[in-house]
Amino acid sequence: MSVLPPDLPRLRTLATYLRGELSRTEQALAAAEKREAATTRKQPAPEPPAWLVERGIGVGRLPARVHAGDCWDTRSRCAPADADQIRALLAQGIPACPHCRPDTALGVLE
């Protein structure tokens, strides 16, 4: 059983009403999307990590090199680390990046 009216004049009236509601809904949707896009643009980029550990390739993915967080020579295999972790890795003999020199920045000399 249909909830719609059976006669033509009331169906036309209902269609006109629904077109208006659809138009208002689409306008509200566009305005909400515009507000959300503006909010997204205003959010600052997240701070880069202060230190990075570059992992090797393979099953174990052992640390291969350590970097400062803003180093230009990092790769996709880097993970964030804190200063104590970087010092420990340097003490274990993991090499420091020759470009950003995190060992010098942390006061750890070879």
C-alpha beads as a LAMMPS data file, in Angstrom:
LAMMPS data file: protein, C-alpha beads

110 atoms
109 bonds

1 atom types
1 bond types

-500.0 500.0 xlo xhi
-500.0 500.0 ylo yhi
-500.0 500.0 zlo zhi

Masses

1 110.0

Atoms # bond

1 1 1 0.000 0.000 0.000
2 1 1 1.452 3.393 -1.049
3 1 1 1.513 6.444 1.204
4 1 1 1.415 8.730 -1.827
5 1 1 -1.854 10.341 -2.869
6 1 1 -3.507 8.729 -5.886
7 1 1 -4.654 11.882 -7.710
8 1 1 -2.593 13.974 -10.127
9 1 1 -2.930 17.467 -8.515
10 1 1 -1.735 16.310 -5.099
11 1 1 1.131 14.301 -6.668
12 1 1 2.257 17.437 -8.567
13 1 1 2.063 19.496 -5.392
14 1 1 4.109 16.885 -3.527
15 1 1 6.713 16.753 -6.330
16 1 1 7.041 20.563 -6.276
17 1 1 7.450 20.553 -2.507
18 1 1 10.072 17.791 -2.628
19 1 1 12.074 19.600 -5.366
20 1 1 12.194 22.649 -3.099
21 1 1 13.308 20.578 -0.127
22 1 1 15.959 18.874 -2.259
23 1 1 17.265 22.246 -3.415
24 1 1 17.468 23.564 0.162
25 1 1 19.153 20.353 1.293
26 1 1 21.756 20.584 -1.486
27 1 1 22.479 24.215 -0.571
28 1 1 22.915 23.289 3.095
29 1 1 25.183 20.389 2.101
30 1 1 27.348 22.647 -0.097
31 1 1 27.657 25.199 2.721
32 1 1 28.641 22.494 5.234
33 1 1 31.259 21.085 2.833
34 1 1 32.665 24.566 2.289
35 1 1 32.930 25.151 6.071
36 1 1 34.625 21.798 6.567
37 1 1 37.114 22.474 3.767
38 1 1 37.947 25.860 5.289
39 1 1 38.468 24.275 8.703
40 1 1 40.727 21.598 7.231
41 1 1 42.860 24.210 5.465
42 1 1 43.280 26.213 8.674
43 1 1 44.743 23.331 10.681
44 1 1 48.533 23.586 10.848
45 1 1 50.680 20.753 9.606
46 1 1 51.847 18.409 12.359
47 1 1 55.306 19.053 13.750
48 1 1 57.955 16.712 12.355
49 1 1 59.574 14.408 14.896
50 1 1 62.839 15.658 16.394
51 1 1 64.709 12.430 15.615
52 1 1 64.294 9.554 13.172
53 1 1 65.548 5.981 12.998
54 1 1 66.014 4.619 9.500
55 1 1 65.341 0.891 9.341
56 1 1 67.009 -1.506 6.953
57 1 1 65.312 -3.736 4.430
58 1 1 64.428 -7.304 5.295
59 1 1 62.838 -9.497 7.865
60 1 1 64.388 -7.993 11.000
61 1 1 64.385 -4.396 9.771
62 1 1 67.212 -3.452 12.109
63 1 1 68.212 0.189 12.556
64 1 1 70.521 1.264 9.726
65 1 1 71.053 4.993 10.395
66 1 1 69.830 7.767 12.664
67 1 1 68.706 11.223 11.490
68 1 1 67.568 14.569 12.806
69 1 1 63.853 15.056 12.178
70 1 1 64.328 17.735 9.531
71 1 1 66.945 15.825 7.511
72 1 1 66.475 15.938 3.749
73 1 1 68.060 12.495 3.274
74 1 1 65.412 10.415 5.033
75 1 1 63.515 7.633 3.352
76 1 1 60.160 5.965 3.813
77 1 1 61.649 3.437 6.221
78 1 1 62.089 6.015 8.997
79 1 1 60.279 5.965 12.321
80 1 1 60.172 8.711 14.983
81 1 1 62.363 8.329 18.065
82 1 1 63.286 10.347 21.114
83 1 1 66.737 11.682 21.978
84 1 1 67.505 8.883 24.461
85 1 1 66.753 6.217 21.854
86 1 1 69.029 7.963 19.348
87 1 1 71.851 8.199 21.919
88 1 1 71.478 4.488 22.710
89 1 1 71.575 3.551 19.027
90 1 1 74.651 5.700 18.452
91 1 1 76.318 4.019 21.452
92 1 1 75.528 0.629 19.867
93 1 1 77.395 1.684 16.730
94 1 1 74.486 2.596 14.460
95 1 1 75.889 5.265 12.106
96 1 1 74.677 8.840 12.121
97 1 1 73.524 10.478 8.923
98 1 1 76.491 12.374 7.426
99 1 1 74.209 15.213 6.299
100 1 1 72.231 16.171 9.401
101 1 1 74.739 14.850 11.987
102 1 1 72.421 13.940 14.872
103 1 1 75.427 12.756 16.882
104 1 1 76.849 16.278 16.869
105 1 1 73.483 17.834 17.711
106 1 1 73.110 15.499 20.702
107 1 1 76.703 15.963 21.859
108 1 1 77.620 12.321 21.183
109 1 1 81.005 12.160 19.496
110 1 1 82.406 9.037 17.895

Bonds

1 1 1 2
2 1 2 3
3 1 3 4
4 1 4 5
5 1 5 6
6 1 6 7
7 1 7 8
8 1 8 9
9 1 9 10
10 1 10 11
11 1 11 12
12 1 12 13
13 1 13 14
14 1 14 15
15 1 15 16
16 1 16 17
17 1 17 18
18 1 18 19
19 1 19 20
20 1 20 21
21 1 21 22
22 1 22 23
23 1 23 24
24 1 24 25
25 1 25 26
26 1 26 27
27 1 27 28
28 1 28 29
29 1 29 30
30 1 30 31
31 1 31 32
32 1 32 33
33 1 33 34
34 1 34 35
35 1 35 36
36 1 36 37
37 1 37 38
38 1 38 39
39 1 39 40
40 1 40 41
41 1 41 42
42 1 42 43
43 1 43 44
44 1 44 45
45 1 45 46
46 1 46 47
47 1 47 48
48 1 48 49
49 1 49 50
50 1 50 51
51 1 51 52
52 1 52 53
53 1 53 54
54 1 54 55
55 1 55 56
56 1 56 57
57 1 57 58
58 1 58 59
59 1 59 60
60 1 60 61
61 1 61 62
62 1 62 63
63 1 63 64
64 1 64 65
65 1 65 66
66 1 66 67
67 1 67 68
68 1 68 69
69 1 69 70
70 1 70 71
71 1 71 72
72 1 72 73
73 1 73 74
74 1 74 75
75 1 75 76
76 1 76 77
77 1 77 78
78 1 78 79
79 1 79 80
80 1 80 81
81 1 81 82
82 1 82 83
83 1 83 84
84 1 84 85
85 1 85 86
86 1 86 87
87 1 87 88
88 1 88 89
89 1 89 90
90 1 90 91
91 1 91 92
92 1 92 93
93 1 93 94
94 1 94 95
95 1 95 96
96 1 96 97
97 1 97 98
98 1 98 99
99 1 99 100
100 1 100 101
101 1 101 102
102 1 102 103
103 1 103 104
104 1 104 105
105 1 105 106
106 1 106 107
107 1 107 108
108 1 108 109
109 1 109 110
